[in-house]
Amino acid sequence: MSDTTGRGPTAVVLGASAAGLCAAAALAEFADVTVVERDVLPAGPEPRRGVPQARHAHIVWSGGVAALDELLPGVVGDIVARGGHLLHIMGDMVSRAPNEVWFRRFTRTRHRNLTCSRDLLDAVLRARVLADARITLLEGAVAAGLEGGPARVTGVRVDTGGGRERTLAADLVVDASGRGSRAPHWLRELGLPSVAAREVDAGLAYATRLYRAPGTTAATGFPVVNVQANPASPPGRGGIILPIEGGRWIVTLAGTRGGEPSGDSAAFLGFARALADPVIGELLEHAEPLGGVLTTRTTSNQRHYYEKSRTWPGGFAVLGDAAAAYNPVYGHGLTVAAQCALAVRDVLRSHPLAAPGTARRLQRAAARPVSAAWGLAIGQDALYPGAVDTPPRRTELLLARYVDRCVATGAGNPRALGALLDVMSLEKPPSRLFSPLDMLAPMLFGPRRPPLSGPPLSDAERKTAAP
């Protein structure tokens, strides 16, 4: 450690998924970093056991795109060069909101989503981050517990297999190990009190199938097609077609309790046709499946309020899904991971990594993007039957209704859509939805356009999906 060896500061990051890699990139400006990963990582864009959700559709909202490029300049361009897509919201999207309003495909907004397979995203991040000489990867190793005491964490015990255990001393340990994080247990082992937590579970199940892009869609820039579930009409069912690299579509279908999709390949197309709008099923009519259906049910919103703990040890921070995991349907996990890493970097540019109080500052700074995504997710999911132990409060219901009005206004007004996307993209706080000029005036006075009667997919686009 820096105070006893004379070397520079050291940090250990637990987990080499997107959150861990982003954290390591941020920390490498200030410390020598060891990334501990239980898997043996693939050399290229291939699946791995430690990211079971990787087969489902993923997006990075524009707030995450900006954060990635600030953290790792040029990395978004690297992903696009390898087949990823940087899509205009809403120009390159056909999207139905949870309140069943179709968005017009306005092109005046500046927001862009990054879309590709999760395998490609992780491979490009790994290549960029692990090329840094200050970052060392320890593969096939599992974190077994923290070293230190209630005042300060001094390192982490690591099981390297075969019953062998070693201790990695560090000025800072960052837990980015995902939903399965053991941080609550480890903190109790150190003698610290339990951390407040909350879960909101809409009961969503996912089913995903990979397709060869039909017709000429791979060559013509086919839009994302997204039919979102409606909490007001349970069970909520939705789906998305996500064009990705290699002339393929990732198609993910989702349903809440009583309306879940199955892993039966024969039932996949029927579920898509039976959505409130059949557009996804229609577009899959002539698409060739590439393999079977993969399912998951680990989709609840789970948050630990580490930033609110009255006592917090120095030398420890929790980031990414280990701090807060979201219903994947909102696509905010990767964006939050990148923004949390930026928050870490910004704190460390003004506070020494090993100084007293720095770890608490890191945790509180990371809570800002976490809180923004959390509010968006539970604002919808808490409305589903069985999602929470107690019914939503009146204020939560009123806020949900107001957001519905914002969505309806943004669907027909580009100025209001820009304000809505600022919030959905995690670029601006929710207060942006109360902008007098950009949201309230269009909401109250227009100009008003009648809602679209169906998906704004052109005849030409439909023809490209035909044989």
C-alpha positions as a Markdown table, in Angstrom:
| # | Residue | x | y | z |
|---|---|---|---|---|
| 1 | Met | 0.0 | 0.0 | 0.0 |
| 2 | Ser | 1.1 | 3.5 | -0.7 |
| 3 | Asp | 1.7 | 4.6 | 3.0 |
| 4 | Thr | 4.1 | 1.7 | 3.8 |
| 5 | Thr | 5.8 | 0.6 | 0.6 |
| 6 | Gly | 6.7 | 3.9 | -1.0 |
| 7 | Arg | 5.0 | 2.9 | -4.2 |
| 8 | Gly | 2.0 | 4.7 | -5.7 |
| 9 | Pro | -1.6 | 4.0 | -4.7 |
| 10 | Thr | -3.1 | 0.6 | -5.5 |
| 11 | Ala | -6.7 | -0.5 | -6.2 |
| 12 | Val | -8.5 | -3.7 | -6.7 |
| 13 | Val | -11.6 | -4.0 | -8.8 |
| 14 | Leu | -13.9 | -7.0 | -8.4 |
| 15 | Gly | -15.4 | -8.0 | -11.7 |
| 16 | Ala | -14.4 | -7.5 | -15.3 |
| 17 | Ser | -17.8 | -6.8 | -16.8 |
| 18 | Ala | -18.6 | -3.4 | -18.2 |
| 19 | Ala | -18.9 | -1.7 | -14.7 |
| 20 | Gly | -15.6 | -3.2 | -13.5 |
| 21 | Leu | -13.8 | -2.3 | -16.7 |
| 22 | Cys | -15.0 | 1.3 | -16.7 |
| 23 | Ala | -14.0 | 1.6 | -13.0 |
| 24 | Ala | -10.6 | 0.2 | -13.8 |
| 25 | Ala | -10.1 | 2.7 | -16.6 |
| 26 | Ala | -11.1 | 5.6 | -14.3 |
| 27 | Leu | -8.8 | 4.4 | -11.4 |
| 28 | Ala | -5.8 | 3.8 | -13.7 |
| 29 | Glu | -5.2 | 7.6 | -13.8 |
| 30 | Phe | -4.5 | 7.5 | -10.1 |
| 31 | Ala | -3.3 | 4.0 | -9.1 |
| 32 | Asp | -2.0 | 0.6 | -10.2 |
| 33 | Val | -5.2 | -1.5 | -10.6 |
| 34 | Thr | -5.8 | -5.3 | -10.3 |
| 35 | Val | -9.0 | -6.5 | -11.8 |
| 36 | Val | -10.2 | -9.8 | -10.2 |
| 37 | Glu | -12.5 | -11.9 | -12.4 |
| 38 | Arg | -13.9 | -15.4 | -11.7 |
| 39 | Asp | -14.1 | -16.3 | -15.4 |
| 40 | Val | -11.3 | -16.8 | -17.9 |
| 41 | Leu | -12.1 | -14.1 | -20.4 |
| 42 | Pro | -12.5 | -14.8 | -24.1 |
| 43 | Ala | -10.0 | -13.2 | -26.5 |
| 44 | Gly | -12.8 | -11.7 | -28.7 |
| 45 | Pro | -16.5 | -11.1 | -28.9 |
| 46 | Glu | -17.7 | -14.4 | -27.4 |
| 47 | Pro | -20.2 | -15.2 | -24.6 |
| 48 | Arg | -19.0 | -16.0 | -21.1 |
| 49 | Arg | -20.6 | -17.6 | -18.1 |
| 50 | Gly | -20.3 | -14.5 | -15.9 |
| 51 | Val | -22.6 | -12.4 | -18.0 |
| 52 | Pro | -25.7 | -14.6 | -18.4 |
| 53 | Gln | -27.8 | -11.7 | -19.6 |
| 54 | Ala | -25.5 | -10.9 | -22.4 |
| 55 | Arg | -27.6 | -12.7 | -25.0 |
| 56 | His | -30.5 | -10.3 | -24.5 |
| 57 | Ala | -30.9 | -6.9 | -26.2 |
| 58 | His | -28.6 | -4.1 | -24.9 |
| 59 | Ile | -28.4 | -0.4 | -25.6 |
| 60 | Val | -26.3 | 2.4 | -24.3 |
| 61 | Trp | -28.3 | 5.7 | -24.0 |
| 62 | Ser | -26.7 | 8.9 | -25.1 |
| 63 | Gly | -25.7 | 9.8 | -21.6 |
| 64 | Gly | -23.7 | 6.6 | -21.5 |
| 65 | Val | -22.3 | 7.1 | -25.0 |
| 66 | Ala | -20.9 | 10.5 | -23.9 |
| 67 | Ala | -19.5 | 9.0 | -20.7 |
| 68 | Leu | -17.8 | 6.1 | -22.5 |
| 69 | Asp | -16.1 | 8.5 | -24.9 |
| 70 | Glu | -14.9 | 10.8 | -22.2 |
| 71 | Leu | -13.6 | 7.9 | -20.2 |
| 72 | Leu | -12.0 | 6.1 | -23.1 |
| 73 | Pro | -11.7 | 8.5 | -26.0 |
| 74 | Gly | -12.6 | 6.9 | -29.3 |
| 75 | Val | -14.1 | 3.7 | -27.9 |
| 76 | Val | -17.5 | 4.3 | -29.3 |
| 77 | Gly | -16.0 | 4.8 | -32.7 |
| 78 | Asp | -14.1 | 1.5 | -32.3 |
| 79 | Ile | -17.4 | -0.3 | -31.6 |
| 80 | Val | -19.1 | 1.3 | -34.6 |
| 81 | Ala | -16.1 | 0.4 | -36.8 |
| 82 | Arg | -16.7 | -3.3 | -35.8 |
| 83 | Gly | -20.3 | -3.2 | -36.8 |
| 84 | Gly | -22.1 | -1.5 | -33.9 |
| 85 | His | -24.7 | 1.2 | -34.7 |
| 86 | Leu | -25.0 | 4.8 | -33.4 |
| 87 | Leu | -28.7 | 5.4 | -33.9 |
| 88 | His | -30.7 | 8.7 | -33.8 |
| 89 | Ile | -33.5 | 8.8 | -31.3 |
| 90 | Met | -36.2 | 8.9 | -32.6 |
| 91 | Gly | -35.3 | 9.1 | -36.3 |
| 92 | Asp | -33.8 | 5.5 | -36.3 |
| 93 | Met | -36.4 | 4.1 | -34.0 |
| 94 | Val | -40.0 | 2.9 | -34.2 |
| 95 | Ser | -41.1 | 3.0 | -30.6 |
| 96 | Arg | -44.4 | 2.6 | -28.6 |
| 97 | Ala | -44.3 | 4.0 | -25.1 |
| 98 | Pro | -45.7 | 2.2 | -22.0 |
| 99 | Asn | -48.9 | 4.4 | -22.3 |
| 100 | Glu | -49.4 | 2.9 | -25.8 |
| 101 | Val | -48.5 | 6.2 | -27.7 |
| 102 | Trp | -46.3 | 5.8 | -30.8 |
| 103 | Phe | -43.5 | 8.3 | -31.0 |
| 104 | Arg | -43.1 | 10.3 | -34.2 |
| 105 | Arg | -39.7 | 9.8 | -35.8 |
| 106 | Phe | -38.5 | 13.4 | -35.2 |
| 107 | Thr | -34.9 | 14.0 | -36.4 |
| 108 | Arg | -34.3 | 17.4 | -34.7 |
| 109 | Thr | -33.1 | 15.9 | -31.4 |
| 110 | Arg | -29.4 | 15.3 | -30.8 |
| 111 | His | -29.6 | 12.1 | -28.8 |
| 112 | Arg | -28.0 | 8.9 | -30.0 |
| 113 | Asn | -28.1 | 5.3 | -28.8 |
| 114 | Leu | -25.3 | 2.8 | -29.2 |
| 115 | Thr | -26.5 | -0.7 | -30.2 |
| 116 | Cys | -24.5 | -3.8 | -30.7 |
| 117 | Ser | -24.2 | -7.3 | -29.2 |
| 118 | Arg | -23.1 | -7.3 | -25.6 |
| 119 | Asp | -20.3 | -9.6 | -26.6 |
| 120 | Leu | -18.9 | -7.0 | -29.0 |
| 121 | Leu | -19.2 | -4.2 | -26.5 |
| 122 | Asp | -17.4 | -6.1 | -23.8 |
| 123 | Ala | -14.7 | -7.3 | -26.2 |
| 124 | Val | -13.9 | -3.7 | -27.3 |
| 125 | Leu | -13.9 | -2.5 | -23.7 |
| 126 | Arg | -11.6 | -5.3 | -22.6 |
| 127 | Ala | -9.2 | -4.6 | -25.4 |
| 128 | Arg | -9.0 | -0.9 | -24.6 |
| 129 | Val | -8.9 | -1.2 | -20.8 |
| 130 | Leu | -6.6 | -4.1 | -20.3 |
| 131 | Ala | -4.0 | -2.6 | -22.7 |
| 132 | Asp | -3.3 | 0.0 | -20.0 |
| 133 | Ala | 0.1 | -0.9 | -18.4 |
| 134 | Arg | -1.3 | 0.1 | -15.0 |
| 135 | Ile | -4.1 | -2.5 | -15.1 |
| 136 | Thr | -3.4 | -6.2 | -14.3 |
| 137 | Leu | -6.0 | -8.9 | -14.8 |
| 138 | Leu | -6.3 | -11.8 | -12.4 |
| 139 | Glu | -8.6 | -14.4 | -14.0 |
| 140 | Gly | -10.2 | -17.5 | -12.5 |
| 141 | Ala | -10.2 | -15.9 | -9.1 |
| 142 | Val | -13.1 | -15.4 | -6.7 |
| 143 | Ala | -13.2 | -12.7 | -4.0 |
| 144 | Ala | -13.7 | -14.4 | -0.7 |
| 145 | Gly | -13.9 | -11.4 | 1.7 |
| 146 | Leu | -12.6 | -8.1 | 2.7 |
| 147 | Glu | -9.5 | -7.4 | 4.8 |
| 148 | Gly | -9.4 | -4.7 | 7.5 |
| 149 | Gly | -12.0 | -3.5 | 10.0 |
| 150 | Pro | -15.0 | -1.2 | 10.3 |
| 151 | Ala | -12.9 | 1.9 | 9.9 |
| 152 | Arg | -11.0 | 0.9 | 6.8 |
| 153 | Val | -10.8 | -1.9 | 4.2 |
| 154 | Thr | -7.1 | -2.7 | 3.5 |
| 155 | Gly | -7.5 | -5.4 | 0.8 |
| 156 | Val | -9.4 | -8.4 | -0.3 |
| 157 | Arg | -9.0 | -12.2 | 0.1 |
| 158 | Val | -9.1 | -14.0 | -3.2 |
| 159 | Asp | -9.6 | -17.7 | -3.9 |
| 160 | Thr | -7.5 | -18.6 | -6.9 |
| 161 | Gly | -8.7 | -22.2 | -7.2 |
| 162 | Gly | -7.6 | -25.5 | -5.8 |
| 163 | Gly | -8.1 | -24.3 | -2.2 |
| 164 | Arg | -5.5 | -21.6 | -2.6 |
| 165 | Glu | -6.2 | -18.2 | -1.2 |
| 166 | Arg | -4.2 | -15.0 | -1.3 |
| 167 | Thr | -4.6 | -11.5 | 0.0 |
| 168 | Leu | -4.4 | -8.5 | -2.3 |
| 169 | Ala | -3.5 | -5.4 | -0.3 |
| 170 | Ala | -5.0 | -2.2 | -1.7 |
| 171 | Asp | -5.7 | 1.4 | -0.9 |
| 172 | Leu | -9.1 | 1.0 | -2.5 |
| 173 | Val | -11.3 | -2.0 | -3.2 |
| 174 | Val | -14.1 | -1.5 | -5.7 |
| 175 | Asp | -16.9 | -4.1 | -5.8 |
| 176 | Ala | -18.3 | -4.2 | -9.4 |
| 177 | Ser | -19.3 | -7.9 | -9.2 |
| 178 | Gly | -22.9 | -7.4 | -10.3 |
| 179 | Arg | -26.2 | -8.6 | -8.8 |
| 180 | Gly | -24.5 | -11.4 | -6.9 |
| 181 | Ser | -22.4 | -9.0 | -4.9 |
| 182 | Arg | -21.4 | -10.2 | -1.4 |
| 183 | Ala | -20.8 | -6.6 | -0.2 |
| 184 | Pro | -23.7 | -6.6 | 2.4 |
| 185 | His | -22.4 | -9.8 | 4.0 |
| 186 | Trp | -18.8 | -8.6 | 3.9 |
| 187 | Leu | -19.6 | -5.3 | 5.6 |
| 188 | Arg | -21.5 | -7.2 | 8.4 |
| 189 | Glu | -18.4 | -9.4 | 8.8 |
| 190 | Leu | -16.4 | -6.3 | 9.4 |
| 191 | Gly | -18.8 | -5.3 | 12.2 |
| 192 | Leu | -20.7 | -2.7 | 10.3 |
| 193 | Pro | -24.5 | -2.4 | 10.4 |
| 194 | Ser | -26.8 | -3.7 | 7.7 |
| 195 | Val | -27.3 | -1.4 | 4.7 |
| 196 | Ala | -30.8 | -0.3 | 3.8 |
| 197 | Ala | -32.1 | -1.9 | 0.6 |
| 198 | Arg | -35.2 | -2.0 | -1.5 |
| 199 | Glu | -36.5 | -4.3 | -4.2 |
| 200 | Val | -39.2 | -3.6 | -6.8 |
| 201 | Asp | -40.0 | -6.7 | -8.9 |
| 202 | Ala | -42.4 | -6.4 | -11.8 |
| 203 | Gly | -42.0 | -10.1 | -12.3 |
| 204 | Leu | -40.7 | -9.6 | -15.8 |
| 205 | Ala | -39.4 | -12.6 | -17.8 |
| 206 | Tyr | -37.3 | -12.4 | -20.9 |
| 207 | Ala | -37.0 | -14.6 | -24.0 |
| 208 | Thr | -34.5 | -13.8 | -26.7 |
| 209 | Arg | -33.7 | -15.2 | -30.1 |
| 210 | Leu | -31.1 | -14.3 | -32.7 |
| 211 | Tyr | -32.2 | -13.9 | -36.3 |
| 212 | Arg | -30.5 | -13.3 | -39.6 |
| 213 | Ala | -31.7 | -9.9 | -40.7 |
| 214 | Pro | -34.4 | -10.6 | -43.4 |
| 215 | Gly | -34.5 | -9.2 | -46.9 |
| 216 | Thr | -32.2 | -6.3 | -47.4 |
| 217 | Thr | -32.6 | -4.8 | -43.9 |
| 218 | Ala | -29.0 | -5.3 | -43.0 |
| 219 | Ala | -27.9 | -3.1 | -45.9 |
| 220 | Thr | -30.5 | -0.3 | -45.5 |
| 221 | Gly | -30.2 | 0.8 | -41.9 |
| 222 | Phe | -33.3 | -0.7 | -40.6 |
| 223 | Pro | -34.7 | 1.0 | -37.4 |
| 224 | Val | -35.0 | -0.4 | -33.9 |
| 225 | Val | -38.6 | -1.5 | -33.4 |
| 226 | Asn | -39.7 | -1.3 | -29.8 |
| 227 | Val | -43.2 | -2.1 | -28.3 |
| 228 | Gln | -43.1 | -1.4 | -24.6 |
| 229 | Ala | -45.3 | -3.0 | -22.0 |
| 230 | Asn | -48.1 | -1.0 | -20.4 |
| 231 | Pro | -48.2 | -1.2 | -16.5 |
| 232 | Ala | -51.9 | -0.1 | -16.6 |
| 233 | Ser | -52.9 | -3.3 | -18.5 |
| 234 | Pro | -51.2 | -6.2 | -16.7 |
| 235 | Pro | -49.7 | -8.5 | -17.6 |
| 236 | Gly | -47.4 | -6.2 | -19.4 |
| 237 | Arg | -46.0 | -7.6 | -22.6 |
| 238 | Gly | -43.5 | -6.0 | -25.0 |
| 239 | Gly | -40.6 | -6.7 | -27.3 |
| 240 | Ile | -37.8 | -5.2 | -29.3 |
| 241 | Ile | -36.0 | -5.8 | -32.6 |
| 242 | Leu | -32.4 | -4.6 | -32.3 |
| 243 | Pro | -30.3 | -4.7 | -35.5 |
| 244 | Ile | -26.7 | -5.5 | -34.5 |
| 245 | Glu | -23.4 | -6.3 | -36.2 |
| 246 | Gly | -23.0 | -9.2 | -38.6 |
| 247 | Gly | -26.3 | -8.6 | -40.4 |
| 248 | Arg | -28.3 | -9.9 | -37.4 |
| 249 | Trp | -31.3 | -9.0 | -35.3 |
| 250 | Ile | -31.5 | -9.6 | -31.6 |
| 251 | Val | -35.2 | -10.0 | -30.7 |
| 252 | Thr | -36.1 | -9.9 | -27.1 |
| 253 | Leu | -39.7 | -10.5 | -25.9 |
| 254 | Ala | -40.8 | -9.8 | -22.3 |
| 255 | Gly | -43.8 | -10.3 | -20.1 |
| 256 | Thr | -44.7 | -9.8 | -16.5 |
| 257 | Arg | -46.5 | -12.2 | -14.1 |
| 258 | Gly | -49.2 | -14.2 | -15.9 |
| 259 | Gly | -47.9 | -13.1 | -19.3 |
| 260 | Glu | -44.3 | -14.4 | -19.5 |
| 261 | Pro | -42.8 | -15.7 | -22.7 |
| 262 | Ser | -41.5 | -19.2 | -22.7 |
| 263 | Gly | -38.3 | -20.8 | -23.9 |
| 264 | Asp | -40.3 | -22.8 | -26.5 |
| 265 | Ser | -39.0 | -21.9 | -30.0 |
| 266 | Ala | -42.3 | -22.8 | -31.5 |
| 267 | Ala | -44.1 | -20.3 | -29.3 |
| 268 | Phe | -41.8 | -17.4 | -29.9 |
| 269 | Leu | -43.3 | -16.0 | -33.1 |
| 270 | Gly | -46.9 | -16.4 | -31.7 |
| 271 | Phe | -46.0 | -14.4 | -28.6 |
| 272 | Ala | -44.6 | -11.6 | -30.8 |
| 273 | Arg | -47.7 | -11.6 | -32.9 |
| 274 | Ala | -49.9 | -11.4 | -29.8 |
| 275 | Leu | -48.4 | -8.1 | -28.5 |
| 276 | Ala | -50.7 | -5.1 | -28.3 |
| 277 | Asp | -49.3 | -4.2 | -31.8 |
| 278 | Pro | -48.2 | -7.2 | -34.0 |
| 279 | Val | -45.5 | -5.3 | -35.8 |
| 280 | Ile | -42.6 | -7.4 | -34.4 |
| 281 | Gly | -44.3 | -10.6 | -35.3 |
| 282 | Glu | -45.0 | -9.3 | -38.8 |
| 283 | Leu | -41.4 | -8.4 | -39.3 |
| 284 | Leu | -40.2 | -11.8 | -38.1 |
| 285 | Glu | -42.3 | -13.7 | -40.7 |
| 286 | His | -39.5 | -14.0 | -43.1 |
| 287 | Ala | -36.5 | -13.8 | -40.7 |
| 288 | Glu | -34.3 | -16.9 | -40.3 |
| 289 | Pro | -33.7 | -17.9 | -36.6 |
| 290 | Leu | -30.1 | -18.5 | -35.7 |
| 291 | Gly | -30.4 | -20.9 | -32.8 |
| 292 | Gly | -33.0 | -21.4 | -30.0 |
| 293 | Val | -34.6 | -19.2 | -27.4 |
| 294 | Leu | -32.8 | -18.1 | -24.3 |
| 295 | Thr | -34.7 | -17.0 | -21.2 |
| 296 | Thr | -34.1 | -15.2 | -17.9 |
| 297 | Arg | -36.2 | -14.2 | -14.9 |
| 298 | Thr | -33.6 | -12.2 | -12.9 |
| 299 | Thr | -35.0 | -8.8 | -13.7 |
| 300 | Ser | -36.1 | -7.1 | -10.5 |
| 301 | Asn | -34.9 | -3.7 | -9.5 |
| 302 | Gln | -32.6 | -4.0 | -6.5 |
| 303 | Arg | -30.8 | -1.2 | -4.7 |
| 304 | His | -28.6 | -0.9 | -1.7 |
| 305 | Tyr | -28.3 | 2.6 | -0.2 |
| 306 | Tyr | -24.6 | 2.5 | 0.6 |
| 307 | Glu | -24.3 | 6.2 | 0.2 |
| 308 | Lys | -26.8 | 6.7 | 3.1 |
| 309 | Ser | -24.9 | 4.5 | 5.6 |
| 310 | Arg | -24.0 | 6.5 | 8.7 |
| 311 | Thr | -20.7 | 4.6 | 9.0 |
| 312 | Trp | -18.7 | 3.7 | 5.9 |
| 313 | Pro | -15.2 | 2.2 | 5.8 |
| 314 | Gly | -12.4 | 3.9 | 4.1 |
| 315 | Gly | -10.9 | 2.1 | 1.1 |
| 316 | Phe | -14.1 | 0.5 | -0.2 |
| 317 | Ala | -16.7 | 1.4 | -2.8 |
| 318 | Val | -19.5 | -0.4 | -4.6 |
| 319 | Leu | -20.4 | 0.4 | -8.2 |
| 320 | Gly | -22.6 | -0.9 | -11.0 |
| 321 | Asp | -25.2 | -3.6 | -10.5 |
| 322 | Ala | -23.6 | -4.4 | -7.2 |
| 323 | Ala | -25.0 | -1.1 | -5.9 |
| 324 | Ala | -28.2 | -1.0 | -7.9 |
| 325 | Ala | -29.5 | -3.4 | -10.5 |
| 326 | Tyr | -32.4 | -2.4 | -12.8 |
| 327 | Asn | -35.1 | -4.1 | -14.8 |
| 328 | Pro | -33.2 | -4.5 | -18.0 |
| 329 | Val | -36.1 | -3.4 | -20.1 |
| 330 | Tyr | -35.2 | 0.2 | -19.6 |
| 331 | Gly | -31.6 | -0.3 | -20.9 |
| 332 | His | -29.9 | 1.9 | -18.3 |
| 333 | Gly | -27.4 | -0.5 | -16.7 |
| 334 | Leu | -24.5 | 0.2 | -19.1 |
| 335 | Thr | -25.1 | 3.9 | -19.1 |
| 336 | Val | -25.0 | 4.0 | -15.3 |
| 337 | Ala | -21.9 | 1.9 | -15.2 |
| 338 | Ala | -20.0 | 4.4 | -17.4 |
| 339 | Gln | -21.4 | 7.4 | -15.5 |
| 340 | Cys | -20.4 | 6.0 | -12.2 |
| 341 | Ala | -16.9 | 5.5 | -13.4 |
| 342 | Leu | -16.7 | 9.1 | -14.5 |
| 343 | Ala | -18.0 | 10.1 | -11.1 |
| 344 | Val | -15.1 | 8.2 | -9.5 |
| 345 | Arg | -12.6 | 9.8 | -11.8 |
| 346 | Asp | -13.9 | 13.3 | -11.0 |
| 347 | Val | -13.7 | 12.8 | -7.3 |
| 348 | Leu | -10.2 | 11.4 | -7.4 |
| 349 | Arg | -9.0 | 14.4 | -9.4 |
| 350 | Ser | -9.6 | 16.6 | -6.3 |
| 351 | His | -9.2 | 14.1 | -3.4 |
| 352 | Pro | -6.3 | 11.6 | -2.9 |
| 353 | Leu | -7.4 | 8.0 | -3.4 |
| 354 | Ala | -6.2 | 6.9 | 0.0 |
| 355 | Ala | -7.2 | 10.0 | 2.0 |
| 356 | Pro | -9.7 | 9.7 | 4.8 |
| 357 | Gly | -13.3 | 10.3 | 3.6 |
| 358 | Thr | -12.5 | 9.7 | -0.1 |
| 359 | Ala | -14.3 | 6.4 | -0.3 |
| 360 | Arg | -17.5 | 7.9 | 1.1 |
| 361 | Arg | -17.2 | 10.7 | -1.4 |
| 362 | Leu | -16.9 | 8.1 | -4.2 |
| 363 | Gln | -19.9 | 6.3 | -3.0 |
| 364 | Arg | -22.0 | 9.4 | -2.8 |
| 365 | Ala | -20.9 | 10.7 | -6.2 |
| 366 | Ala | -21.8 | 7.3 | -7.8 |
| 367 | Ala | -25.2 | 7.5 | -6.2 |
| 368 | Arg | -26.2 | 10.4 | -8.5 |
| 369 | Pro | -26.5 | 8.4 | -11.8 |
| 370 | Val | -27.8 | 5.4 | -9.8 |
| 371 | Ser | -30.6 | 7.5 | -8.3 |
| 372 | Ala | -31.6 | 8.9 | -11.7 |
| 373 | Ala | -32.0 | 5.5 | -13.3 |
| 374 | Trp | -33.7 | 4.1 | -10.2 |
| 375 | Gly | -36.4 | 6.7 | -10.2 |
| 376 | Leu | -37.2 | 6.0 | -13.9 |
| 377 | Ala | -37.3 | 2.3 | -13.4 |
| 378 | Ile | -39.4 | 2.0 | -10.3 |
| 379 | Gly | -41.8 | 4.8 | -11.4 |
| 380 | Gln | -43.1 | 2.3 | -14.0 |
| 381 | Asp | -42.4 | -1.1 | -12.3 |
| 382 | Ala | -44.0 | -0.2 | -8.9 |
| 383 | Leu | -47.4 | -0.1 | -10.7 |
| 384 | Tyr | -47.4 | -3.8 | -11.6 |
| 385 | Pro | -49.3 | -6.1 | -9.3 |
| 386 | Gly | -47.1 | -7.8 | -6.8 |
| 387 | Ala | -44.1 | -5.6 | -7.5 |
| 388 | Val | -43.9 | -4.0 | -4.1 |
| 389 | Asp | -45.1 | -5.0 | -0.6 |
| 390 | Thr | -47.1 | -1.8 | -0.1 |
| 391 | Pro | -49.2 | 0.0 | -2.8 |
| 392 | Pro | -47.5 | 3.0 | -4.5 |
| 393 | Arg | -48.0 | 6.2 | -2.6 |
| 394 | Arg | -50.3 | 8.9 | -4.0 |
| 395 | Thr | -47.3 | 11.1 | -4.9 |
| 396 | Glu | -45.8 | 8.2 | -6.9 |
| 397 | Leu | -49.0 | 7.7 | -8.8 |
| 398 | Leu | -49.3 | 11.4 | -9.5 |
| 399 | Leu | -45.8 | 11.5 | -10.8 |
| 400 | Ala | -46.4 | 8.4 | -13.0 |
| 401 | Arg | -49.4 | 10.1 | -14.5 |
| 402 | Tyr | -47.4 | 13.3 | -15.2 |
| 403 | Val | -44.6 | 11.3 | -16.9 |
| 404 | Asp | -47.3 | 9.7 | -19.1 |
| 405 | Arg | -48.4 | 13.2 | -20.1 |
| 406 | Cys | -44.8 | 14.1 | -20.9 |
| 407 | Val | -44.5 | 11.0 | -23.1 |
| 408 | Ala | -47.7 | 11.8 | -24.9 |
| 409 | Thr | -46.5 | 15.4 | -25.4 |
| 410 | Gly | -43.1 | 14.3 | -26.6 |
| 411 | Ala | -44.6 | 11.8 | -29.0 |
| 412 | Gly | -46.0 | 14.7 | -31.0 |
| 413 | Asn | -43.7 | 17.6 | -30.2 |
| 414 | Pro | -40.0 | 17.7 | -31.0 |
| 415 | Arg | -39.2 | 20.3 | -28.3 |
| 416 | Ala | -40.9 | 18.2 | -25.6 |
| 417 | Leu | -39.3 | 15.1 | -27.0 |
| 418 | Gly | -35.9 | 16.6 | -26.5 |
| 419 | Ala | -36.6 | 17.3 | -22.8 |
| 420 | Leu | -38.0 | 13.8 | -22.3 |
| 421 | Leu | -34.9 | 12.3 | -24.0 |
| 422 | Asp | -32.6 | 14.4 | -21.8 |
| 423 | Val | -34.0 | 12.6 | -18.8 |
| 424 | Met | -34.4 | 9.1 | -20.3 |
| 425 | Ser | -30.8 | 9.3 | -21.6 |
| 426 | Leu | -29.6 | 10.2 | -18.1 |
| 427 | Glu | -28.1 | 13.4 | -19.3 |
| 428 | Lys | -30.3 | 15.7 | -17.2 |
| 429 | Pro | -32.1 | 15.3 | -13.9 |
| 430 | Pro | -35.9 | 14.6 | -13.8 |
| 431 | Ser | -36.5 | 18.3 | -13.1 |
| 432 | Arg | -36.0 | 18.8 | -16.8 |
| 433 | Leu | -39.5 | 17.4 | -17.3 |
| 434 | Phe | -40.9 | 20.6 | -15.7 |
| 435 | Ser | -39.2 | 22.9 | -18.1 |
| 436 | Pro | -41.7 | 25.8 | -18.7 |
| 437 | Leu | -40.6 | 26.3 | -22.3 |
| 438 | Asp | -39.7 | 22.8 | -23.5 |
| 439 | Met | -42.3 | 20.7 | -21.7 |
| 440 | Leu | -45.1 | 22.7 | -19.9 |
| 441 | Ala | -45.9 | 25.0 | -22.8 |
| 442 | Pro | -46.2 | 22.2 | -25.4 |
| 443 | Met | -48.2 | 20.2 | -22.9 |
| 444 | Leu | -50.7 | 22.9 | -22.2 |
| 445 | Phe | -50.9 | 24.9 | -25.4 |
| 446 | Gly | -49.6 | 22.7 | -28.3 |
| 447 | Pro | -49.1 | 22.7 | -31.1 |
| 448 | Arg | -51.1 | 19.4 | -30.8 |
| 449 | Arg | -50.9 | 16.6 | -33.3 |
| 450 | Pro | -53.3 | 13.6 | -33.2 |
| 451 | Pro | -51.6 | 10.5 | -32.0 |
| 452 | Leu | -50.3 | 8.0 | -34.5 |
| 453 | Ser | -52.7 | 5.2 | -35.2 |
| 454 | Gly | -49.9 | 2.6 | -35.7 |
| 455 | Pro | -46.1 | 2.2 | -35.9 |
| 456 | Pro | -44.4 | 4.8 | -38.0 |
| 457 | Leu | -42.7 | 2.2 | -40.2 |
| 458 | Ser | -42.6 | 3.2 | -43.9 |
| 459 | Asp | -43.9 | 1.0 | -46.7 |
| 460 | Ala | -40.3 | 1.0 | -48.1 |
| 461 | Glu | -38.9 | -0.2 | -44.8 |
| 462 | Arg | -41.5 | -3.0 | -44.6 |
| 463 | Lys | -40.6 | -4.1 | -48.1 |
| 464 | Thr | -36.9 | -4.4 | -47.2 |
| 465 | Ala | -37.9 | -7.1 | -44.6 |
| 466 | Ala | -39.8 | -9.1 | -47.2 |
| 467 | Pro | -38.1 | -11.9 | -49.2 |
